[in-house]
Amino acid sequence: MDKQYNVSNIEFSGEWIILSVNEDIYQIPIAQASKKLVQATDIERKMYRISPSGYGIHWYAIDEDLTTKGLIKLATVAQTA
């Protein structure tokens, strides 16, 4: 199966999710992406799994699922590698 999205990294910085996908870096406001992630601890935010296709991300500590495509739509491109 080909990966639709190659999610290489997810970080949190202040009020932003920093998402690395297909060699692009996106900044997404956490508050726009997920109320659960806003309320999550740093440890809970680090406890995620990327689906094999790269289609979605699941944070199992807070039972939150977000699609990569949906996050990209909320984002601004921060830089291109």
Salt bridges, closest charged atoms under 4 A:
ASP65 OD1 - HIS58 ND1 2.60
